[in-house]
Amino acid sequence: MTQALFTPKEVEFRGIYLSPLLVSVALAIAATWFTCKTLNRYGLADRFESPLLVYLSFVVIYTVLISTLLIPS
């Protein structure tokens, strides 16, 4: 087998190996916080029936986008 199959898929941060999904979720939560803060600033958050469900949906959408486009595993 080639050596390329055994390359680590973790993200290294100051000597600590992190799962790519953990990094993606952390970035997604930060992006969701920024999005929700922007929605609150312009008064658009009041138009949703369940803001917590919208927050969770944004986290899932951002996690999929970040893990697909920025941090492929």
All heavy atoms as TSV, in Angstrom:
chain	resi	resn	atom	element	x	y	z
A	1	MET	N	N	0.843	-1.185	0.000
A	1	MET	CA	C	0.000	0.000	0.000
A	1	MET	C	C	0.882	1.240	0.000
A	1	MET	O	O	1.990	1.228	0.499
A	1	MET	CB	C	-0.900	0.023	1.219
A	1	MET	CG	C	-1.898	-1.064	1.271
A	1	MET	SD	S	-3.146	-0.615	2.449
A	1	MET	CE	C	-4.445	-1.582	1.835
A	2	THR	N	N	0.329	2.295	-0.520
A	2	THR	CA	C	1.107	3.533	-0.576
A	2	THR	C	C	1.037	4.265	0.756
A	2	THR	O	O	0.133	4.061	1.561
A	2	THR	CB	C	0.572	4.447	-1.687
A	2	THR	OG1	O	-0.777	4.795	-1.361
A	2	THR	CG2	C	0.629	3.754	-3.046
A	3	GLN	N	N	1.990	5.127	0.954
A	3	GLN	CA	C	2.058	5.888	2.194
A	3	GLN	C	C	0.963	6.954	2.255
A	3	GLN	O	O	0.579	7.392	3.320
A	3	GLN	CB	C	3.443	6.547	2.317
A	3	GLN	CG	C	3.713	7.182	3.651
A	3	GLN	CD	C	3.794	6.179	4.785
A	3	GLN	OE1	O	3.884	4.974	4.581
A	3	GLN	NE2	N	3.751	6.661	5.997
A	4	ALA	N	N	0.428	7.384	1.117
A	4	ALA	CA	C	-0.594	8.427	1.086
A	4	ALA	C	C	-1.888	7.989	1.774
A	4	ALA	O	O	-2.651	8.819	2.247
A	4	ALA	CB	C	-0.880	8.837	-0.348
A	5	LEU	N	N	-2.147	6.701	1.834
A	5	LEU	CA	C	-3.361	6.233	2.489
A	5	LEU	C	C	-3.298	6.376	4.007
A	5	LEU	O	O	-4.331	6.366	4.664
A	5	LEU	CB	C	-3.617	4.777	2.117
A	5	LEU	CG	C	-3.935	4.494	0.651
A	5	LEU	CD1	C	-4.060	3.002	0.426
A	5	LEU	CD2	C	-5.195	5.206	0.237
A	6	PHE	N	N	-2.127	6.506	4.553
A	6	PHE	CA	C	-1.972	6.539	5.999
A	6	PHE	C	C	-1.623	7.926	6.522
A	6	PHE	O	O	-1.115	8.052	7.619
A	6	PHE	CB	C	-0.907	5.534	6.431
A	6	PHE	CG	C	-1.282	4.126	6.088
A	6	PHE	CD1	C	-0.615	3.442	5.103
A	6	PHE	CD2	C	-2.328	3.499	6.728
A	6	PHE	CE1	C	-0.958	2.144	4.772
A	6	PHE	CE2	C	-2.696	2.212	6.408
A	6	PHE	CZ	C	-2.005	1.530	5.425
A	7	THR	N	N	-1.889	8.966	5.753
A	7	THR	CA	C	-1.626	10.307	6.234
A	7	THR	C	C	-2.683	10.689	7.258
A	7	THR	O	O	-3.861	10.341	7.109
A	7	THR	CB	C	-1.626	11.317	5.079
A	7	THR	OG1	O	-2.870	11.222	4.399
A	7	THR	CG2	C	-0.491	11.061	4.116
A	8	PRO	N	N	-2.296	11.399	8.297
A	8	PRO	CA	C	-3.272	11.769	9.318
A	8	PRO	C	C	-4.280	12.779	8.779
A	8	PRO	O	O	-3.950	13.637	7.971
A	8	PRO	CB	C	-2.418	12.382	10.431
A	8	PRO	CG	C	-1.152	12.767	9.780
A	8	PRO	CD	C	-0.956	11.853	8.624
A	9	LYS	N	N	-5.493	12.670	9.219
A	9	LYS	CA	C	-6.561	13.561	8.787
A	9	LYS	C	C	-6.917	14.582	9.869
A	9	LYS	O	O	-7.915	15.255	9.769
A	9	LYS	CB	C	-7.810	12.748	8.449
A	9	LYS	CG	C	-7.606	11.725	7.394
A	9	LYS	CD	C	-7.623	12.349	6.038
A	9	LYS	CE	C	-7.548	11.234	5.006
A	9	LYS	NZ	N	-7.359	11.717	3.682
A	10	GLU	N	N	-6.111	14.682	10.906
A	10	GLU	CA	C	-6.404	15.594	11.991
A	10	GLU	C	C	-5.831	16.972	11.695
A	10	GLU	O	O	-4.951	17.146	10.875
A	10	GLU	CB	C	-5.811	15.092	13.314
A	10	GLU	CG	C	-6.464	13.849	13.832
A	10	GLU	CD	C	-5.851	12.594	13.282
A	10	GLU	OE1	O	-4.770	12.676	12.676
A	10	GLU	OE2	O	-6.459	11.534	13.429
A	11	VAL	N	N	-6.356	17.956	12.428
A	11	VAL	CA	C	-5.850	19.317	12.360
A	11	VAL	C	C	-4.962	19.522	13.586
A	11	VAL	O	O	-5.391	19.278	14.718
A	11	VAL	CB	C	-7.010	20.333	12.355
A	11	VAL	CG1	C	-6.489	21.746	12.357
A	11	VAL	CG2	C	-7.910	20.083	11.167
A	12	GLU	N	N	-3.730	19.964	13.369
A	12	GLU	CA	C	-2.783	20.143	14.475
A	12	GLU	C	C	-2.819	21.589	14.920
A	12	GLU	O	O	-2.672	22.519	14.131
A	12	GLU	CB	C	-1.381	19.760	13.998
A	12	GLU	CG	C	-0.372	19.636	15.112
A	12	GLU	CD	C	0.400	20.913	15.324
A	12	GLU	OE1	O	0.584	21.681	14.381
A	12	GLU	OE2	O	0.798	21.141	16.475
A	13	PHE	N	N	-3.045	21.809	16.228
A	13	PHE	CA	C	-3.074	23.150	16.802
A	13	PHE	C	C	-2.214	23.165	18.055
A	13	PHE	O	O	-2.598	22.630	19.092
A	13	PHE	CB	C	-4.509	23.566	17.145
A	13	PHE	CG	C	-4.619	24.924	17.755
A	13	PHE	CD1	C	-4.411	26.054	16.994
A	13	PHE	CD2	C	-4.915	25.066	19.092
A	13	PHE	CE1	C	-4.512	27.304	17.551
A	13	PHE	CE2	C	-5.010	26.311	19.666
A	13	PHE	CZ	C	-4.811	27.438	18.892
A	14	ARG	N	N	-0.997	23.720	17.934
A	14	ARG	CA	C	-0.045	23.828	19.052
A	14	ARG	C	C	0.249	22.478	19.703
A	14	ARG	O	O	0.270	22.346	20.924
A	14	ARG	CB	C	-0.536	24.819	20.085
A	14	ARG	CG	C	-0.573	26.228	19.584
A	14	ARG	CD	C	-0.933	27.177	20.697
A	14	ARG	NE	N	-0.814	28.528	20.237
A	14	ARG	CZ	C	-0.052	29.431	20.829
A	14	ARG	NH1	N	0.624	29.121	21.892
A	14	ARG	NH2	N	-0.001	30.640	20.353
A	15	GLY	N	N	0.418	21.470	18.905
A	15	GLY	CA	C	0.769	20.153	19.410
A	15	GLY	C	C	-0.413	19.287	19.796
A	15	GLY	O	O	-0.235	18.162	20.241
A	16	ILE	N	N	-1.625	19.793	19.640
A	16	ILE	CA	C	-2.821	19.035	19.970
A	16	ILE	C	C	-3.528	18.699	18.663
A	16	ILE	O	O	-3.798	19.583	17.851
A	16	ILE	CB	C	-3.759	19.842	20.884
A	16	ILE	CG1	C	-3.051	20.179	22.194
A	16	ILE	CG2	C	-5.045	19.078	21.151
A	16	ILE	CD1	C	-3.826	21.121	23.073
A	17	TYR	N	N	-3.819	17.431	18.468
A	17	TYR	CA	C	-4.509	17.005	17.261
A	17	TYR	C	C	-6.016	17.052	17.490
A	17	TYR	O	O	-6.528	16.487	18.447
A	17	TYR	CB	C	-4.086	15.591	16.867
A	17	TYR	CG	C	-2.679	15.543	16.346
A	17	TYR	CD1	C	-1.638	15.107	17.144
A	17	TYR	CD2	C	-2.397	15.940	15.058
A	17	TYR	CE1	C	-0.343	15.069	16.673
A	17	TYR	CE2	C	-1.108	15.909	14.558
A	17	TYR	CZ	C	-0.094	15.474	15.371
A	17	TYR	OH	O	1.190	15.449	14.897
A	18	LEU	N	N	-6.708	17.764	16.607
A	18	LEU	CA	C	-8.150	17.931	16.714
A	18	LEU	C	C	-8.838	17.292	15.512
A	18	LEU	O	O	-8.297	17.286	14.406
A	18	LEU	CB	C	-8.514	19.414	16.759
A	18	LEU	CG	C	-7.902	20.234	17.883
A	18	LEU	CD1	C	-8.181	21.703	17.674
A	18	LEU	CD2	C	-8.437	19.775	19.217
A	19	SER	N	N	-10.015	16.818	15.738
A	19	SER	CA	C	-10.815	16.250	14.659
A	19	SER	C	C	-11.240	17.376	13.712
A	19	SER	O	O	-11.570	18.474	14.159
A	19	SER	CB	C	-12.046	15.576	15.247
A	19	SER	OG	O	-12.961	15.264	14.241
A	20	PRO	N	N	-11.251	17.119	12.409
A	20	PRO	CA	C	-11.709	18.156	11.478
A	20	PRO	C	C	-13.159	18.570	11.727
A	20	PRO	O	O	-13.516	19.723	11.519
A	20	PRO	CB	C	-11.570	17.504	10.109
A	20	PRO	CG	C	-10.631	16.390	10.287
A	20	PRO	CD	C	-10.751	15.948	11.709
A	21	LEU	N	N	-13.979	17.637	12.186
A	21	LEU	CA	C	-15.371	17.976	12.471
A	21	LEU	C	C	-15.473	18.927	13.661
A	21	LEU	O	O	-16.300	19.841	13.669
A	21	LEU	CB	C	-16.186	16.710	12.730
A	21	LEU	CG	C	-17.678	16.911	12.924
A	21	LEU	CD1	C	-18.293	17.539	11.680
A	21	LEU	CD2	C	-18.346	15.605	13.235
A	22	LEU	N	N	-14.621	18.757	14.658
A	22	LEU	CA	C	-14.619	19.651	15.811
A	22	LEU	C	C	-14.257	21.070	15.396
A	22	LEU	O	O	-14.888	22.042	15.826
A	22	LEU	CB	C	-13.641	19.139	16.876
A	22	LEU	CG	C	-13.507	19.992	18.127
A	22	LEU	CD1	C	-14.802	19.950	18.918
A	22	LEU	CD2	C	-12.348	19.510	18.965
A	23	VAL	N	N	-13.269	21.198	14.530
A	23	VAL	CA	C	-12.866	22.517	14.042
A	23	VAL	C	C	-13.980	23.117	13.194
A	23	VAL	O	O	-14.285	24.314	13.308
A	23	VAL	CB	C	-11.553	22.409	13.247
A	23	VAL	CG1	C	-11.169	23.741	12.647
A	23	VAL	CG2	C	-10.440	21.879	14.141
A	24	SER	N	N	-14.622	22.312	12.378
A	24	SER	CA	C	-15.717	22.798	11.535
A	24	SER	C	C	-16.892	23.284	12.376
A	24	SER	O	O	-17.482	24.332	12.085
A	24	SER	CB	C	-16.195	21.694	10.598
A	24	SER	OG	O	-15.185	21.311	9.723
A	25	VAL	N	N	-17.230	22.543	13.415
A	25	VAL	CA	C	-18.342	22.945	14.284
A	25	VAL	C	C	-17.995	24.228	15.033
A	25	VAL	O	O	-18.847	25.117	15.180
A	25	VAL	CB	C	-18.722	21.808	15.249
A	25	VAL	CG1	C	-19.678	22.282	16.318
A	25	VAL	CG2	C	-19.319	20.649	14.492
A	26	ALA	N	N	-16.759	24.363	15.497
A	26	ALA	CA	C	-16.361	25.580	16.197
A	26	ALA	C	C	-16.442	26.802	15.280
A	26	ALA	O	O	-16.949	27.864	15.682
A	26	ALA	CB	C	-14.948	25.420	16.753
A	27	LEU	N	N	-15.982	26.659	14.056
A	27	LEU	CA	C	-16.086	27.764	13.097
A	27	LEU	C	C	-17.539	28.039	12.722
A	27	LEU	O	O	-17.936	29.197	12.535
A	27	LEU	CB	C	-15.270	27.445	11.848
A	27	LEU	CG	C	-13.754	27.426	12.018
A	27	LEU	CD1	C	-13.087	26.958	10.734
A	27	LEU	CD2	C	-13.244	28.792	12.428
A	28	ALA	N	N	-18.351	26.995	12.643
A	28	ALA	CA	C	-19.767	27.164	12.308
A	28	ALA	C	C	-20.512	27.892	13.420
A	28	ALA	O	O	-21.377	28.729	13.145
A	28	ALA	CB	C	-20.407	25.813	12.045
A	29	ILE	N	N	-20.186	27.607	14.669
A	29	ILE	CA	C	-20.829	28.300	15.783
A	29	ILE	C	C	-20.452	29.779	15.773
A	29	ILE	O	O	-21.296	30.651	16.017
A	29	ILE	CB	C	-20.480	27.617	17.113
A	29	ILE	CG1	C	-21.197	26.273	17.200
A	29	ILE	CG2	C	-20.838	28.498	18.298
A	29	ILE	CD1	C	-20.805	25.436	18.391
A	30	ALA	N	N	-19.193	30.077	15.459
A	30	ALA	CA	C	-18.772	31.478	15.370
A	30	ALA	C	C	-19.488	32.190	14.219
A	30	ALA	O	O	-19.951	33.335	14.376
A	30	ALA	CB	C	-17.260	31.550	15.181
A	31	ALA	N	N	-19.614	31.538	13.072
A	31	ALA	CA	C	-20.306	32.144	11.936
A	31	ALA	C	C	-21.797	32.313	12.225
A	31	ALA	O	O	-22.401	33.324	11.837
A	31	ALA	CB	C	-20.098	31.283	10.688
A	32	THR	N	N	-22.382	31.358	12.925
A	32	THR	CA	C	-23.797	31.456	13.284
A	32	THR	C	C	-24.029	32.589	14.265
A	32	THR	O	O	-25.014	33.319	14.165
A	32	THR	CB	C	-24.285	30.128	13.876
A	32	THR	OG1	O	-24.074	29.100	12.920
A	32	THR	CG2	C	-25.746	30.186	14.236
A	33	TRP	N	N	-23.127	32.750	15.206
A	33	TRP	CA	C	-23.247	33.848	16.163
A	33	TRP	C	C	-23.225	35.188	15.442
A	33	TRP	O	O	-24.039	36.075	15.722
A	33	TRP	CB	C	-22.105	33.770	17.186
A	33	TRP	CG	C	-22.133	34.901	18.156
A	33	TRP	CD1	C	-22.935	35.032	19.248
A	33	TRP	CD2	C	-21.318	36.074	18.103
A	33	TRP	NE1	N	-22.658	36.215	19.863
A	33	TRP	CE2	C	-21.677	36.873	19.192
A	33	TRP	CE3	C	-20.324	36.516	17.242
A	33	TRP	CZ2	C	-21.081	38.098	19.437
A	33	TRP	CZ3	C	-19.733	37.726	17.486
A	33	TRP	CH2	C	-20.106	38.509	18.575
A	34	PHE	N	N	-22.314	35.328	14.470
A	34	PHE	CA	C	-22.232	36.556	13.699
A	34	PHE	C	C	-23.504	36.768	12.875
A	34	PHE	O	O	-24.034	37.880	12.806
A	34	PHE	CB	C	-21.000	36.536	12.788
A	34	PHE	CG	C	-20.860	37.751	11.936
A	34	PHE	CD1	C	-20.455	38.953	12.491
A	34	PHE	CD2	C	-21.155	37.702	10.586
A	34	PHE	CE1	C	-20.334	40.089	11.711
A	34	PHE	CE2	C	-21.043	38.823	9.796
A	34	PHE	CZ	C	-20.629	40.026	10.359
A	35	THR	N	N	-24.025	35.711	12.268
A	35	THR	CA	C	-25.242	35.806	11.468
A	35	THR	C	C	-26.438	36.192	12.331
A	35	THR	O	O	-27.231	37.069	11.950
A	35	THR	CB	C	-25.523	34.474	10.753
A	35	THR	OG1	O	-24.394	34.135	9.945
A	35	THR	CG2	C	-26.761	34.551	9.889
A	36	CYS	N	N	-26.580	35.564	13.480
A	36	CYS	CA	C	-27.708	35.874	14.361
A	36	CYS	C	C	-27.599	37.280	14.928
A	36	CYS	O	O	-28.616	37.969	15.095
A	36	CYS	CB	C	-27.795	34.845	15.488
A	36	CYS	SG	S	-28.344	33.241	14.911
A	37	LYS	N	N	-26.389	37.722	15.204
A	37	LYS	CA	C	-26.196	39.087	15.682
A	37	LYS	C	C	-26.599	40.090	14.603
A	37	LYS	O	O	-27.218	41.118	14.891
A	37	LYS	CB	C	-24.742	39.282	16.091
A	37	LYS	CG	C	-24.488	40.515	16.879
A	37	LYS	CD	C	-23.247	40.324	17.716
A	37	LYS	CE	C	-22.925	41.527	18.529
A	37	LYS	NZ	N	-23.773	41.661	19.685
A	38	THR	N	N	-26.270	39.778	13.351
A	38	THR	CA	C	-26.664	40.638	12.239
A	38	THR	C	C	-28.178	40.627	12.046
A	38	THR	O	O	-28.787	41.678	11.801
A	38	THR	CB	C	-25.958	40.179	10.948
A	38	THR	OG1	O	-24.549	40.167	11.168
A	38	THR	CG2	C	-26.276	41.100	9.792
A	39	LEU	N	N	-28.799	39.458	12.152
A	39	LEU	CA	C	-30.258	39.381	12.041
A	39	LEU	C	C	-30.944	40.166	13.150
A	39	LEU	O	O	-31.962	40.837	12.916
A	39	LEU	CB	C	-30.725	37.928	12.074
A	39	LEU	CG	C	-30.438	37.071	10.840
A	39	LEU	CD1	C	-30.817	35.626	11.106
A	39	LEU	CD2	C	-31.165	37.610	9.640
A	40	ASN	N	N	-30.412	40.112	14.361
A	40	ASN	CA	C	-30.986	40.866	15.473
A	40	ASN	C	C	-30.810	42.368	15.274
A	40	ASN	O	O	-31.692	43.156	15.639
A	40	ASN	CB	C	-30.344	40.445	16.793
A	40	ASN	CG	C	-30.865	39.116	17.267
A	40	ASN	OD1	O	-31.983	38.744	16.978
A	40	ASN	ND2	N	-30.031	38.399	18.003
A	41	ARG	N	N	-29.691	42.783	14.706
A	41	ARG	CA	C	-29.434	44.208	14.504
A	41	ARG	C	C	-30.462	44.821	13.553
A	41	ARG	O	O	-30.917	45.952	13.764
A	41	ARG	CB	C	-28.035	44.425	13.956
A	41	ARG	CG	C	-27.740	45.896	13.651
A	41	ARG	CD	C	-26.364	46.106	13.107
A	41	ARG	NE	N	-25.399	45.745	14.132
A	41	ARG	CZ	C	-24.150	45.386	13.873
A	41	ARG	NH1	N	-23.717	45.343	12.630
A	41	ARG	NH2	N	-23.328	45.090	14.843
A	42	TYR	N	N	-30.823	44.087	12.514
A	42	TYR	CA	C	-31.768	44.608	11.528
A	42	TYR	C	C	-33.213	44.212	11.808
A	42	TYR	O	O	-34.099	44.490	11.000
A	42	TYR	CB	C	-31.356	44.159	10.126
A	42	TYR	CG	C	-30.049	44.768	9.694
A	42	TYR	CD1	C	-28.933	43.978	9.485
A	42	TYR	CD2	C	-29.923	46.144	9.519
A	42	TYR	CE1	C	-27.725	44.541	9.111
A	42	TYR	CE2	C	-28.730	46.714	9.150
A	42	TYR	CZ	C	-27.635	45.907	8.939
A	42	TYR	OH	O	-26.446	46.471	8.569
A	43	GLY	N	N	-33.465	43.532	12.928
A	43	GLY	CA	C	-34.822	43.190	13.323
A	43	GLY	C	C	-35.437	42.037	12.546
A	43	GLY	O	O	-36.658	41.876	12.549
A	44	LEU	N	N	-34.624	41.249	11.893
A	44	LEU	CA	C	-35.155	40.124	11.115
A	44	LEU	C	C	-35.353	38.868	11.945
A	44	LEU	O	O	-36.044	37.946	11.513
A	44	LEU	CB	C	-34.222	39.833	9.935
A	44	LEU	CG	C	-34.071	40.974	8.931
A	44	LEU	CD1	C	-33.008	40.620	7.909
A	44	LEU	CD2	C	-35.381	41.273	8.274
A	45	ALA	N	N	-34.763	38.810	13.115
A	45	ALA	CA	C	-34.886	37.613	13.950
A	45	ALA	C	C	-36.292	37.470	14.520
A	45	ALA	O	O	-36.712	36.366	14.878
A	45	ALA	CB	C	-33.862	37.645	15.074
A	46	ASP	N	N	-37.028	38.571	14.601
A	46	ASP	CA	C	-38.388	38.509	15.148
A	46	ASP	C	C	-39.366	37.851	14.190
A	46	ASP	O	O	-40.471	37.498	14.571
A	46	ASP	CB	C	-38.880	39.932	15.458
A	46	ASP	CG	C	-38.026	40.599	16.518
A	46	ASP	OD1	O	-37.412	39.866	17.317
A	46	ASP	OD2	O	-37.975	41.842	16.534
A	47	ARG	N	N	-38.992	37.668	12.961
A	47	ARG	CA	C	-39.891	37.104	11.956
A	47	ARG	C	C	-39.935	35.579	11.982
A	47	ARG	O	O	-40.748	34.976	11.303
A	47	ARG	CB	C	-39.496	37.570	10.573
A	47	ARG	CG	C	-39.573	39.072	10.424
A	47	ARG	CD	C	-39.213	39.506	9.043
A	47	ARG	NE	N	-39.143	40.945	8.969
A	47	ARG	CZ	C	-40.139	41.714	8.544
A	47	ARG	NH1	N	-41.258	41.153	8.169
A	47	ARG	NH2	N	-39.996	43.016	8.508
A	48	PHE	N	N	-39.039	34.949	12.753
A	48	PHE	CA	C	-38.988	33.495	12.814
A	48	PHE	C	C	-39.871	32.986	13.944
A	48	PHE	O	O	-39.950	33.587	15.015
A	48	PHE	CB	C	-37.551	33.007	13.024
A	48	PHE	CG	C	-36.628	33.356	11.894
A	48	PHE	CD1	C	-35.545	34.186	12.104
A	48	PHE	CD2	C	-36.835	32.849	10.631
A	48	PHE	CE1	C	-34.685	34.504	11.073
A	48	PHE	CE2	C	-35.993	33.157	9.584
A	48	PHE	CZ	C	-34.913	33.992	9.808
A	49	GLU	N	N	-40.498	31.838	13.714
A	49	GLU	CA	C	-41.371	31.241	14.724
A	49	GLU	C	C	-40.558	30.715	15.908
A	49	GLU	O	O	-40.919	30.910	17.057
A	49	GLU	CB	C	-42.171	30.100	14.084
A	49	GLU	CG	C	-43.114	29.398	15.005
A	49	GLU	CD	C	-44.324	30.247	15.347
A	49	GLU	OE1	O	-44.701	31.106	14.555
A	49	GLU	OE2	O	-44.876	30.027	16.431
A	50	SER	N	N	-39.459	30.030	15.610
A	50	SER	CA	C	-38.629	29.449	16.655
A	50	SER	C	C	-37.164	29.838	16.413
A	50	SER	O	O	-36.470	29.207	15.615
A	50	SER	CB	C	-38.772	27.927	16.648
A	50	SER	OG	O	-37.907	27.347	17.588
A	51	PRO	N	N	-36.685	30.871	17.094
A	51	PRO	CA	C	-35.313	31.335	16.864
A	51	PRO	C	C	-34.242	30.290	17.210
A	51	PRO	O	O	-33.213	30.232	16.543
A	51	PRO	CB	C	-35.177	32.554	17.772
A	51	PRO	CG	C	-36.570	32.986	18.038
A	51	PRO	CD	C	-37.410	31.758	17.992
A	52	LEU	N	N	-34.493	29.462	18.195
A	52	LEU	CA	C	-33.506	28.448	18.546
A	52	LEU	C	C	-33.370	27.393	17.455
A	52	LEU	O	O	-32.270	26.898	17.185
A	52	LEU	CB	C	-33.873	27.780	19.867
A	52	LEU	CG	C	-33.740	28.659	21.102
A	52	LEU	CD1	C	-34.208	27.906	22.334
A	52	LEU	CD2	C	-32.325	29.124	21.278
A	53	LEU	N	N	-34.467	27.059	16.805
A	53	LEU	CA	C	-34.419	26.109	15.704
A	53	LEU	C	C	-33.685	26.712	14.503
A	53	LEU	O	O	-32.936	26.018	13.809
A	53	LEU	CB	C	-35.828	25.690	15.314
A	53	LEU	CG	C	-35.958	24.570	14.294
A	53	LEU	CD1	C	-35.289	23.304	14.823
A	53	LEU	CD2	C	-37.408	24.306	13.985
A	54	VAL	N	N	-33.861	27.996	14.287
A	54	VAL	CA	C	-33.143	28.688	13.215
A	54	VAL	C	C	-31.656	28.716	13.532
A	54	VAL	O	O	-30.818	28.493	12.651
A	54	VAL	CB	C	-33.699	30.116	13.028
A	54	VAL	CG1	C	-32.849	30.917	12.059
A	54	VAL	CG2	C	-35.129	30.056	12.561
A	55	TYR	N	N	-31.296	28.962	14.797
A	55	TYR	CA	C	-29.899	28.959	15.222
A	55	TYR	C	C	-29.266	27.586	14.975
A	55	TYR	O	O	-28.175	27.492	14.406
A	55	TYR	CB	C	-29.817	29.332	16.709
A	55	TYR	CG	C	-28.420	29.412	17.237
A	55	TYR	CD1	C	-27.670	30.559	17.074
A	55	TYR	CD2	C	-27.839	28.345	17.913
A	55	TYR	CE1	C	-26.386	30.659	17.558
A	55	TYR	CE2	C	-26.557	28.424	18.397
A	55	TYR	CZ	C	-25.837	29.584	18.225
A	55	TYR	OH	O	-24.552	29.663	18.703
A	56	LEU	N	N	-29.961	26.540	15.359
A	56	LEU	CA	C	-29.459	25.186	15.143
A	56	LEU	C	C	-29.331	24.867	13.656
A	56	LEU	O	O	-28.365	24.231	13.230
A	56	LEU	CB	C	-30.376	24.168	15.828
A	56	LEU	CG	C	-29.989	22.707	15.699
A	56	LEU	CD1	C	-28.654	22.452	16.391
A	56	LEU	CD2	C	-31.066	21.830	16.270
A	57	SER	N	N	-30.277	25.331	12.869
A	57	SER	CA	C	-30.223	25.105	11.428
A	57	SER	C	C	-29.026	25.809	10.807
A	57	SER	O	O	-28.353	25.251	9.934
A	57	SER	CB	C	-31.502	25.608	10.765
A	57	SER	OG	O	-32.613	24.944	11.286
A	58	PHE	N	N	-28.755	27.030	11.243
A	58	PHE	CA	C	-27.576	27.738	10.752
A	58	PHE	C	C	-26.286	27.013	11.124
A	58	PHE	O	O	-25.356	26.938	10.328
A	58	PHE	CB	C	-27.522	29.174	11.288
A	58	PHE	CG	C	-28.301	30.152	10.473
A	58	PHE	CD1	C	-29.205	31.005	11.085
A	58	PHE	CD2	C	-28.125	30.250	9.107
A	58	PHE	CE1	C	-29.918	31.920	10.343
A	58	PHE	CE2	C	-28.835	31.166	8.359
A	58	PHE	CZ	C	-29.736	32.006	8.979
A	59	VAL	N	N	-26.233	26.476	12.333
A	59	VAL	CA	C	-25.036	25.728	12.747
A	59	VAL	C	C	-24.834	24.519	11.845
A	59	VAL	O	O	-23.718	24.249	11.394
A	59	VAL	CB	C	-25.133	25.302	14.236
A	59	VAL	CG1	C	-24.027	24.324	14.593
A	59	VAL	CG2	C	-25.060	26.502	15.144
A	60	VAL	N	N	-25.893	23.795	11.554
A	60	VAL	CA	C	-25.783	22.606	10.694
A	60	VAL	C	C	-25.377	23.000	9.283
A	60	VAL	O	O	-24.483	22.381	8.682
A	60	VAL	CB	C	-27.111	21.815	10.697
A	60	VAL	CG1	C	-27.098	20.731	9.642
A	60	VAL	CG2	C	-27.371	21.221	12.070
A	61	ILE	N	N	-26.001	24.040	8.739
A	61	ILE	CA	C	-25.675	24.478	7.378
A	61	ILE	C	C	-24.230	24.938	7.292
A	61	ILE	O	O	-23.494	24.554	6.367
A	61	ILE	CB	C	-26.648	25.580	6.927
A	61	ILE	CG1	C	-28.039	25.005	6.717
A	61	ILE	CG2	C	-26.150	26.268	5.652
A	61	ILE	CD1	C	-29.123	26.034	6.553
A	62	TYR	N	N	-23.803	25.749	8.231
A	62	TYR	CA	C	-22.418	26.229	8.222
A	62	TYR	C	C	-21.424	25.094	8.444
A	62	TYR	O	O	-20.346	25.093	7.861
A	62	TYR	CB	C	-22.203	27.324	9.269
A	62	TYR	CG	C	-22.711	28.677	8.854
A	62	TYR	CD1	C	-23.379	29.492	9.760
A	62	TYR	CD2	C	-22.519	29.167	7.575
A	62	TYR	CE1	C	-23.837	30.736	9.400
A	62	TYR	CE2	C	-22.978	30.413	7.200
A	62	TYR	CZ	C	-23.628	31.193	8.113
A	62	TYR	OH	O	-24.078	32.432	7.759
A	63	THR	N	N	-21.767	24.126	9.286
A	63	THR	CA	C	-20.870	22.994	9.507
A	63	THR	C	C	-20.664	22.202	8.224
A	63	THR	O	O	-19.537	21.832	7.883
A	63	THR	CB	C	-21.426	22.071	10.606
A	63	THR	OG1	O	-21.550	22.814	11.813
A	63	THR	CG2	C	-20.519	20.890	10.836
A	64	VAL	N	N	-21.746	21.952	7.502
A	64	VAL	CA	C	-21.632	21.210	6.240
A	64	VAL	C	C	-20.808	21.996	5.230
A	64	VAL	O	O	-19.925	21.444	4.560
A	64	VAL	CB	C	-23.035	20.868	5.690
A	64	VAL	CG1	C	-22.951	20.344	4.281
A	64	VAL	CG2	C	-23.722	19.871	6.596
A	65	LEU	N	N	-21.068	23.290	5.118
A	65	LEU	CA	C	-20.324	24.108	4.153
A	65	LEU	C	C	-18.835	24.196	4.492
A	65	LEU	O	O	-17.980	24.055	3.620
A	65	LEU	CB	C	-20.929	25.504	4.076
A	65	LEU	CG	C	-22.291	25.611	3.383
A	65	LEU	CD1	C	-22.807	27.038	3.466
A	65	LEU	CD2	C	-22.178	25.158	1.952
A	66	ILE	N	N	-18.530	24.416	5.755
A	66	ILE	CA	C	-17.127	24.542	6.169
A	66	ILE	C	C	-16.412	23.223	6.038
A	66	ILE	O	O	-15.268	23.169	5.549
A	66	ILE	CB	C	-17.047	25.100	7.608
A	66	ILE	CG1	C	-17.480	26.571	7.615
A	66	ILE	CG2	C	-15.640	24.973	8.169
A	66	ILE	CD1	C	-17.643	27.160	8.989
A	67	SER	N	N	-17.047	22.148	6.461
A	67	SER	CA	C	-16.363	20.854	6.383
A	67	SER	C	C	-16.219	20.368	4.948
A	67	SER	O	O	-15.315	19.586	4.644
A	67	SER	CB	C	-17.083	19.809	7.218
A	67	SER	OG	O	-18.365	19.558	6.681
A	68	THR	N	N	-17.074	20.828	4.055
A	68	THR	CA	C	-16.967	20.435	2.649
A	68	THR	C	C	-15.963	21.299	1.892
A	68	THR	O	O	-15.145	20.775	1.130
A	68	THR	CB	C	-18.342	20.547	1.959
A	68	THR	OG1	O	-19.261	19.727	2.664
A	68	THR	CG2	C	-18.251	20.089	0.518
A	69	LEU	N	N	-15.996	22.598	2.115
A	69	LEU	CA	C	-15.213	23.516	1.307
A	69	LEU	C	C	-13.859	23.884	1.922
A	69	LEU	O	O	-12.857	23.986	1.207
A	69	LEU	CB	C	-16.015	24.794	1.043
A	69	LEU	CG	C	-17.336	24.586	0.311
A	69	LEU	CD1	C	-18.080	25.900	0.202
A	69	LEU	CD2	C	-17.099	23.986	-1.058
A	70	LEU	N	N	-13.819	24.111	3.229
A	70	LEU	CA	C	-12.589	24.611	3.844
A	70	LEU	C	C	-11.713	23.530	4.454
A	70	LEU	O	O	-10.488	23.583	4.340
A	70	LEU	CB	C	-12.937	25.654	4.930
A	70	LEU	CG	C	-13.580	26.927	4.427
A	70	LEU	CD1	C	-13.875	27.847	5.606
A	70	LEU	CD2	C	-12.703	27.621	3.419
A	71	ILE	N	N	-12.317	22.580	5.143
A	71	ILE	CA	C	-11.549	21.559	5.857
A	71	ILE	C	C	-11.968	20.185	5.356
A	71	ILE	O	O	-12.720	19.482	6.023
A	71	ILE	CB	C	-11.751	21.668	7.376
A	71	ILE	CG1	C	-11.485	23.091	7.848
A	71	ILE	CG2	C	-10.849	20.699	8.118
A	71	ILE	CD1	C	-11.806	23.326	9.292
A	72	PRO	N	N	-11.559	19.799	4.183
A	72	PRO	CA	C	-11.932	18.465	3.710
A	72	PRO	C	C	-11.192	17.385	4.482
A	72	PRO	O	O	-9.999	17.520	4.764
A	72	PRO	CB	C	-11.527	18.474	2.241
A	72	PRO	CG	C	-10.473	19.514	2.140
A	72	PRO	CD	C	-10.761	20.518	3.218
A	73	SER	N	N	-11.894	16.340	4.850
A	73	SER	CA	C	-11.236	15.273	5.601
A	73	SER	C	C	-11.142	14.008	4.798
A	73	SER	O	O	-11.757	13.811	3.811
A	73	SER	CB	C	-11.996	15.005	6.886
A	73	SER	OG	O	-13.325	14.674	6.634
